[in-house]
Amino acid sequence: MILMNDFKAEPEALLQQELAAVERVLRSGWYVLGHEVKQFEARWAEQCGVSFAVGVGNGMDALEIGLRTLQIGVGDEVITTPMTAFATVLAVLRAGATPVLADIDPETALLDLHSVERCLSPRTKAVLLVHLYGQVRQVDRWIDFCAGTGVHLLEDCAQAHLARWQGKTAGSLGTWGAYSFYPTKNLGAIGDGGAIVTQNAAIDQQARILRNYGQSQRYHHPQAGLNSRLDELQAALLSTRLAWLEAFTQRRQTIAQAYFAHIHNPQIRLLAEPLALENHVYHLFVLQCTERDRLSAYLTEQGIANLAHYPVPIHQHPPCLHLQRDPQGLLAAETHAANCLSIPCQPQMSDLDVTHVIEVLNAYA
């Protein structure tokens, strides 16, 4: 079976480095908010081209803490997409703000600017742009739009590690960016983890307070915060895996280029190819097929793992049925959710694996 993620096939050298990192933490006797976290935060900030990175417990907490650093909460609206992981909208709800759902561009599955314009209100405080599947597109338009409307441009970078727009890394394009380091992400921990990245020193300071119970100094709590600290073990493992991230990303991009060049089946539609190689890091490579479930079963029979990301748009989940949305509806998101299917595009795939996936898809009838 060609897997969506194949951790057991990762290089032995990486495994040995990870084991050494674990031993280093265990022998240090310091397990929370120590040297390893500080070192990873510095490395990740440098990688993202920003001044600050704050390690937190997971990607959803990164979003919530980020919103709270801007005092976005009760009475405020945040426009975002219904085509995302549930955590994106849940973070807005947990911050006390109101999510407003705009539709997507069917060619990319990313937020549609015209739909966002229809969702604007005097209560809008931010647009939360989700770099879905690992792609950043048309960021200049979003920067200009948010500047012109006086709202924050915020980035959900959970799937976009090292994705770049005109040389600038995801997370450095708006007020802040929120990352997840869930194990299946392009940069994944061996458990949960997340980070907020920003150029703003005040946001950095506030995020550090909020992640640690709202504690400004030991036993002094000027705010009610969260318990959301990236631990030493995960930070050490992330630093180790970060050294491999560029090579793994290049492999994902090479596989994706082969898919774009050689998948030719009128029953299967690919999302739009990015303008530049740096714009997409292929956390997921996504197809569209009107017989999605049939195609999924066929691929499984042929030894190719696959998943739908995401088969239920946010506004169709019971806790979100009441959410505000584009007055013209969310048809593009609903259509994408019904037809989308992700195929393997992970760095441990061999060239033979890639060829097999292409041949099987082209043979689908």
N, C-alpha and C positions, 0 to 999 in steps of 0.2 A: 504494500500500500504506500502510495506517495502521500505523505502527511501534510496537513496545513502548517504544522510546526513539528520539527524533529530534533528535540533537544539531545536525544541520545546519540545523534549523528554529529554533534558538534566536535570540533577538533580536540584531540587529547591534550594538546598544549593549553587550550583554554580551561579545560577541566582541572588540570594540575595547578594553574594559576588561581582558579577559584578556591581550590582546597587550601592553597597557601594563604589566601586572603582570610578564609574562615579561621585558620589556625592563628593568624596574626591577631584577629579580634579576640579570640578566646584567651590567648596568652596576655593580651593587654589588660584584661580585667575591667574594661570600660565599655559599656554596651549601648548607651543612649547619649546622643548629642556630644560626641567627642571628636577626636582628631579625624576619624574616617569620614564623618559627615561634613566637617569643614573642608576637608580635602576634595570630596566629591562635589560639594557646592561650588567651590572655586573652579574646578575643572569643567563642570557643566555650564556655568556662567560664561566661561571663556569659549566653550564650544558653541554656545548660542549667540555669542557676540554681544553680551549684555554685561552690566556691572555686578548684578546680584542674582543669586539663585538660593532659594530657601527649600530645603528638603522637608517634606511632610509625609504623612502616613499613606496617602493614596491620591490618585488623580482627582477623584470627586472632592476630597478635602481641599486640594489645591484650588479648584474652582470656587468653592464656598469661601475659603479664606481670602482669595483674591477679591471677590465681591465685597466682602466685609471690610477689607482695607480701604475701599472706595466709599464705604458707608452706603452701599446699595442694598436696600432692604424694603421694609414695609412701605407700600405706596408707590414703589418704583417698578418700572417695567424693563425687562431685558429681552430683546428680540433675538431669537435663535432658530435653529432648524428642527423639524420633526424627524429628520433622517440622521440619527445619531444614537449612541449608546444612552441608555436611560439616565446614567449618572450626570450627563450634561444638564438636563432639565431638573433633576432631583437636587443638584447643587444650588440652582437658582431658588427653588422652593425652600430649601433648608436655610438659605440666607434671608428668607422672609420676603423676597421680591416676587414679582409676577412674571412668569415666562409668557412670551407672545410668540407664536409659531408662524414663520414665513415659509413660503414654498421654496422648492429647489429648482435649479437648472437641470432639465432631464439629460443633458449631454455630459454633465460632470457629477451630478448628485450633490453639488454644493449650493449654499444659499443663493437665491435669486435676488438681485439688487432691487428690481422693480417691485417684487413682493414685499421686501423689507420696507420700501417707501410707503406702501399701502398700510403697513403696520405701525408706522410712527404715530406717536401721540405726545402731548405735553409731559407725560409721565415717563417717556422713554429715557433711560439713563445710559444704556449700552447696547451695542450689537455684539453678541457672542458668536464669533466666526469659528466654525468647526472645520478643521483641515481634514475632512473625512477621507479615509482610506490611505492617507499619507500625502495628500496633494495640496499645494498652495497655488492659487490662481487669481489673477486680476486684483492683486492686493492694492495696487495704486488707486483703483476705483474705490475700494473700501476705505482707504485712508482719507481720500478727498471727501467722500460722502460723510464720514463720521466727523471730520473737521468742520465741514459745512453745516452740519446739523447740531453740532455741539454735544455729541454723545461719545462715550468711550468706545474704542475698538478693542475688544478683548479676544484672546485666541485660546481655543481648546486645541492643544497640540498633542493630545493623547496618542494619536496615530502617526505623527509627523516628525519624528526625531530626525534631524539633519535636513529636512526639506527646506529649500531656499527659494527666495524670490529676489531676482537681480542681486544675488550674492548675500542677501540678508537672511538669516536663519529664522525659521518659525519660532515665534515667541518674542522676537525682537521688533516686531512690526507694529504692535499695538501698545496699549498702556501696560499690559502684562500678558504673559503666556502661562498656561497651566499644562503640565506634563503628567502622564501616568507612566509608571514603570512596572505595571502588571507583567507577569512572566512572558506573555505572548507578544508584548510590544517589541518594536524593533530594538529598543534598549530596554531589557526587562530584568527585573530582580528575580530572586528565588522566593518570591512572596509579594506582598503589596509594597508600594512606594510611589511617591509623587514629588513634584517640585513646582514652585512658582518662579518664573524668571522675569526680570524687569530692569529697566534703567533707572527707576525712581527710588531714591534712598529712603523716602518716607514709607513707601509701600513695602520695601524690604524690612524695615524696622517693625512696622505694624504686623506683617506676616509672622515674624519671629515671635512676637508677643502672643498672637492669636493661636499659634500652633502648640503653645506650651501653657495651656490653661488660662491664657490672658495674663501671664506673669511677666512683668517688666524686669524685675530682679527677684532673687530667691525670696519666696514667701510674701511678695508684694504683687497683688493682682488688681490692677486698675480697671480691667475689663473681664468679661466672661468669655473665655476662649474655648478652644477644643483641646483634646488630647490627640495630637496628630503630629508625631515626631518620626522622621525617618531614622531608623535605628542603625547602629554602627555596622552590624553584619550586612544589612542590605546595601549600605553605602559602600562598604569595601568591595562587595560583589559587583556593584554598578561601576565603580572605578575600574575594576578589572575588565568588565565587558565593554566598557567605553573604548578601550584600546582596540577592540575588534570591530567597532560599529561601522567605521568608514568602509572597510573591506566587505562586510556583510551587506551594507547598503548598495555598494556597487554591484554585488552579485544579484541582488533583487532587481536592480535596474536593468542589468543585462538580460535576465529572464523575461522581464516585462517587454523589452525591446523585441525579443524573439516572438513573444505572443502577438504583439502588434503587427509584426512583419509577416507572420505565417498562419495565424488563425483566420480562415476564410470560410465561413459557413453562413448562408443567408438567414438561418434560423437563430443565429447568435449575434448579438450586438455588443461591441466593446464601448466603454466610456471613452470620451474624447482623449486623444493622446496629448500630453502636456506640451507646452510651447518649448520648454527647455528641459534637459535631462534632470537638472537640479530641482525642478519644481515638484517632483513626485518621488517618494521613497518606497512606495509599494508595500506598506504594511499589509494591504490587501490588494489583489488584482480582481476586479469585479466585472462580471459579464451580465448581460441582460438577455433573458429568454422568456417568451410568453408561455412556454411549457416548462417553467423552472423546476417543478417537482419531478417531472419526467426526466429532464436532463440531469438532475441531481442523482436520481436512482441509477441512471445509465453510467454516470461517472464512477459511482461507488462500485458498481458491478465490474468496471474496468480497472479497479484498483487505484482510483484517484479520489482522495478525500475532498470534501467541499462543504461549504456552509453558506447560509444566507445572512448577510449583514446589511440591513436588519429587516426581518420579515414583517414586523409590526411597527408602523410609525408611531411616534410618541403620542400623538393625539388619540390613538385607538387603545391605549392602555387605560384600565379603569381609573387610576388616580388622576388621569390627565384628560378625561373626556370633556371637562368643563373649561379647559384652557382657551384663552383668546387666540385667534388665528387670523390669517389673511382673510378679509371679507370675501374674496373671490375663491376661497377654498384652497385645498392642499392636494390637488389632483396629481401633480407631477410626483410628489413624495409618495402618494398612495400607489401609483403605477410602478415606481421604482421598487418599493417594498415588495410588491407582488411578483416582480420579475428578476430581482437581483440574485446573483450567485457568485460566491468567491471561490477561486481555484488556487491551488498551491503556488506560492511565489516566494518561497523561503530559501535562505542562502545555502542550505545543505543539499539542495536538489542538484543532481548531476545533469550534464548535458543530455544524457539518455532519458532521464526523467522528463526534462523539458520537451524533448522531441515526442515522447509518448503522450504527454498531455495534449500537445498540438494535434497529433494524428488522431487521437480519440475524439477530440472536439470537432475536427473537420469531417470525421466519419459519422457524426450524429445526424440522424434523419428521423 
